[in-house]
Amino acid sequence: MNPVALRVLLAALVPVLIAVSYFGLIASERFVSESAVVLRSGNQSTSSFSFGGLLPVSNPDTQDVLVVSDYIISMEMAQHLDKEFSLRDHYSDPQLDVISRLTADANDEEYLEYFRGMVTITFEETSSIIAIKTRAFSADIAHNINREIIARSELLINRLSDRIVDDTLNAARLEVESAIANARQISDRLSQFTAENQSINPGTDASSIAGLIAALEAKLAETRALYTEKSAYLRETTAEMRSLRNRINGIETELQRERQRLTNNQGIGTAIERYKPLLVEEELGRQRYAAALQALETARVESQTKKRYLATFVQPSQPTSSTEPDRLIDSITAILLSFLLYAVYALFRAAVREHIDFAV
């Protein structure tokens, strides 16, 4: 037989025999479980548009979708599934074919790389839908892996969501507590002021004193007028005139004392100067407390819109038969790839020979 024809025949038959033998007789059957989850938030907004809806704006949930996707194929998830289902032992079962199974002495990095080949994650950025496809050499294990991945992902989203809510509310609660502490300090200072000055409200006391002074001045003017009137026909030495004189002196003394109370730096005037700033601080403290309560209520409402949750709208499927490998398609692919490689080799070999012949 012509050597060229023999090489072509070998290049055609050997790949066919290898591919058919492996995919048809040797390759271990893999079962696939599929599910789909969607990430939602409290405000139910999933996408927005700009320029009249022509250009999509980045979905606010995209970051959380990426977090979940990375978490599913992370080392933590791989180790958890191994702990729950002895996944290493399952994937490295000696009964599996050598190409498909995980090596028995694989380290963590090799196990993770193999695990990522058995779990496929795809997501749609605009809708926040995550499709999960898990593979195993047992239908039950493939289904259990998929179900556990969803459960762990829900815990992750709940933990992250609760953290966001707690951070938002804690800041508002701290402000309320600070406002309450400030109000208590002002109340204590007002109580101390009242005890020191024996006055609940110096302003009210000053008004009372001013009213008393006005009454005394009116009474003094009335008494002086009466004294002037009677002095026209009574002597100064009479008992009635002496009584009026004594009354005038008493009113003047009382009036002078009340005026001193109102104007004395150590008296009501100083108390009012000290009391007015306390009133201003009390009003500011009251406004701050009201604003803090309003901010806390606003934070509660906003925290509900920031809350995220994972909804499963396609439950993990229970495989009834193996779907991988696709023996026919994989065999044809292997054969075509072999012919392609042989063609590249033949072209390269011919080019080298032509170059050598040309050089000679």
BAROVEX-464858 format. One line per 10 residues: number of its first residue (from 0); for each residue x, y, z of C-alpha. Coordinates in steps of 0.1 Angstrom, whole numbers. Example, Ala and Ser with C-alpha at 12.3 -4.5 7.8 and 13.67 -1.06 7.14 Angstrom:
BEGIN
0 = 123,-45,78 ~ 137,-11,71 $
***
This chain:
BEGIN
0 = 0,0,0 ~ 12,35,-8 ~ 28,50,23 ~ 8,82,19 ~ -25,63,16 ~ -15,43,47 ~ -8,74,67 ~ -42,89,57 ~ -59,57,65 ~ -43,56,99 $
10 = -51,92,105 ~ -87,84,97 ~ -92,51,115 ~ -72,56,147 ~ -91,87,158 ~ -124,71,149 ~ -115,40,169 ~ -103,59,199 ~ -133,83,199 ~ -158,55,194 $
20 = -141,33,220 ~ -139,60,247 ~ -172,78,242 ~ -191,47,233 ~ -177,22,258 ~ -154,38,284 ~ -167,73,292 ~ -186,74,325 ~ -221,87,324 ~ -227,121,340 $
30 = -261,133,353 ~ -270,170,351 ~ -293,189,373 ~ -305,224,363 ~ -321,252,382 ~ -326,290,379 ~ -328,317,406 ~ -334,354,404 ~ -322,381,427 ~ -348,406,438 $
40 = -348,437,460 ~ -375,453,482 ~ -383,480,456 ~ -388,454,429 ~ -368,474,404 ~ -347,452,381 ~ -336,476,353 ~ -338,511,341 ~ -332,530,308 ~ -318,563,297 $
50 = -322,584,266 ~ -359,575,262 ~ -353,539,269 ~ -328,534,241 ~ -298,527,263 ~ -300,503,292 ~ -285,515,325 ~ -266,490,347 ~ -288,470,369 ~ -283,478,406 $
60 = -285,441,414 ~ -257,431,390 ~ -230,434,417 ~ -249,410,440 ~ -254,386,410 ~ -217,386,405 ~ -211,380,442 ~ -235,350,442 ~ -219,336,410 ~ -184,338,424 $
70 = -195,323,457 ~ -211,293,440 ~ -178,283,424 ~ -156,294,453 ~ -134,272,475 ~ -157,277,504 ~ -186,262,485 ~ -165,234,471 ~ -153,224,506 ~ -188,227,521 $
80 = -203,204,494 ~ -174,179,500 ~ -182,179,537 ~ -219,174,530 ~ -218,148,502 ~ -182,135,502 ~ -178,151,468 ~ -141,143,465 ~ -147,106,470 ~ -175,107,445 $
90 = -155,124,418 ~ -125,103,424 ~ -143,69,424 ~ -120,43,409 ~ -149,29,390 ~ -150,60,368 ~ -129,63,337 ~ -95,78,341 ~ -102,108,320 ~ -134,118,337 $
100 = -125,112,374 ~ -106,134,398 ~ -72,121,409 ~ -73,105,443 ~ -44,126,456 ~ -57,159,442 ~ -49,189,464 ~ -74,217,472 ~ -66,238,441 ~ -69,208,418 $
110 = -102,198,434 ~ -115,233,430 ~ -106,234,393 ~ -123,201,388 ~ -153,213,407 ~ -156,244,385 ~ -157,221,355 ~ -186,202,370 ~ -207,233,379 ~ -217,258,353 $
120 = -231,293,362 ~ -246,316,336 ~ -265,348,344 ~ -284,376,326 ~ -273,410,336 ~ -305,428,328 ~ -328,404,346 ~ -305,392,374 ~ -314,356,365 ~ -288,330,375 $
130 = -289,295,358 ~ -271,268,377 ~ -261,235,361 ~ -245,208,383 ~ -229,175,371 ~ -222,143,390 ~ -219,106,383 ~ -251,100,403 ~ -285,115,397 ~ -292,120,434 $
140 = -259,137,440 ~ -263,160,410 ~ -297,170,424 ~ -285,174,460 ~ -255,195,449 ~ -278,219,430 ~ -302,222,459 ~ -275,228,485 ~ -259,255,463 ~ -292,274,462 $
150 = -296,270,499 ~ -261,283,507 ~ -266,312,482 ~ -298,322,499 ~ -279,323,532 ~ -252,345,517 ~ -277,370,502 ~ -296,371,535 ~ -264,377,554 ~ -253,405,531 $
160 = -288,420,530 ~ -291,419,568 ~ -257,436,571 ~ -268,464,548 ~ -300,469,568 ~ -282,467,601 ~ -256,493,591 ~ -284,517,578 ~ -305,513,610 ~ -276,514,634 $
170 = -264,547,622 ~ -299,562,627 ~ -302,545,661 ~ -269,560,673 ~ -281,594,663 ~ -314,589,683 ~ -294,577,713 ~ -271,607,710 ~ -300,631,708 ~ -316,615,739 $
180 = -283,618,758 ~ -281,655,748 ~ -317,661,759 ~ -309,645,793 ~ -279,667,798 ~ -299,699,791 ~ -327,687,814 ~ -301,681,842 ~ -287,716,837 ~ -321,731,839 $
190 = -329,712,871 ~ -296,724,885 ~ -304,760,876 ~ -338,758,892 ~ -323,744,924 ~ -296,771,926 ~ -319,800,918 ~ -351,787,934 ~ -369,797,902 ~ -385,776,876 $
200 = -385,804,850 ~ -366,837,857 ~ -384,853,828 ~ -418,848,844 ~ -404,859,878 ~ -390,891,861 ~ -425,898,846 ~ -441,893,880 ~ -416,917,896 ~ -421,943,868 $
210 = -459,940,874 ~ -454,945,912 ~ -432,975,906 ~ -458,991,883 ~ -485,985,910 ~ -463,1000,937 ~ -455,1030,915 ~ -493,1035,909 ~ -500,1032,946 ~ -471,1056,954 $
220 = -485,1082,930 ~ -520,1078,945 ~ -507,1082,981 ~ -485,1112,972 ~ -515,1129,955 ~ -536,1122,986 ~ -508,1136,1008 ~ -506,1168,987 ~ -544,1172,988 ~ -546,1169,1026 $
230 = -516,1191,1032 ~ -536,1220,1019 ~ -558,1220,1050 ~ -540,1198,1075 ~ -509,1204,1094 ~ -479,1181,1090 ~ -480,1172,1127 ~ -515,1157,1125 ~ -519,1120,1129 ~ -534,1116,1095 $
240 = -506,1134,1077 ~ -479,1114,1096 ~ -497,1082,1086 ~ -497,1093,1049 ~ -460,1102,1052 ~ -452,1068,1067 ~ -472,1050,1040 ~ -453,1069,1013 ~ -420,1060,1029 ~ -430,1024,1031 $
250 = -441,1022,995 ~ -408,1039,984 ~ -388,1014,1004 ~ -406,985,989 ~ -403,999,954 ~ -366,1004,958 ~ -361,968,970 ~ -381,954,941 ~ -362,976,916 ~ -329,963,931 $
260 = -341,927,927 ~ -348,934,890 ~ -315,952,882 ~ -291,937,906 ~ -263,918,888 ~ -265,890,913 ~ -302,887,911 ~ -329,881,885 ~ -310,898,857 ~ -281,875,859 $
270 = -304,845,862 ~ -322,855,830 ~ -289,858,812 ~ -280,823,823 ~ -314,809,816 ~ -319,821,780 ~ -291,800,765 ~ -305,770,783 ~ -339,776,767 ~ -322,778,733 $
280 = -303,746,739 ~ -335,729,750 ~ -353,739,718 ~ -324,728,697 ~ -322,695,715 ~ -359,690,710 ~ -355,697,673 ~ -325,674,670 ~ -344,645,687 ~ -374,650,664 $
290 = -351,650,634 ~ -333,618,646 ~ -366,600,651 ~ -377,610,615 ~ -343,599,602 ~ -347,565,619 ~ -382,560,604 ~ -369,570,570 ~ -340,545,574 ~ -365,517,583 $
300 = -384,524,551 ~ -353,526,529 ~ -338,495,545 ~ -367,475,532 ~ -360,487,496 ~ -324,477,500 ~ -332,443,513 ~ -322,415,488 ~ -335,380,485 ~ -329,350,462 $
310 = -361,336,446 ~ -360,301,430 ~ -383,300,400 ~ -369,268,385 ~ -364,242,411 ~ -334,218,408 ~ -343,191,384 ~ -341,154,393 ~ -322,137,364 ~ -337,104,352 $
320 = -310,96,327 ~ -275,107,319 ~ -272,135,293 ~ -234,138,293 ~ -213,130,275 ~ -232,133,242 ~ -215,103,227 ~ -223,110,190 ~ -215,147,190 ~ -184,142,211 $
330 = -172,114,189 ~ -177,134,157 ~ -160,164,173 ~ -130,143,183 ~ -127,128,147 ~ -129,162,131 ~ -104,176,154 ~ -80,147,146 ~ -84,153,109 ~ -78,190,114 $
340 = -46,184,134 ~ -34,159,108 ~ -41,185,80 ~ -21,211,99 ~ 7,185,104 ~ 6,175,67 ~ 8,212,55 ~ 36,219,79 ~ 55,188,68 ~ 50,196,32 $
350 = 63,232,37 ~ 94,219,55 ~ 101,194,27 ~ 97,220,1 ~ 120,243,19 ~ 146,216,22 ~ 143,206,-15 ~ 146,242,-25 ~ 177,247,-3 ~ 194,216,-19 $
***
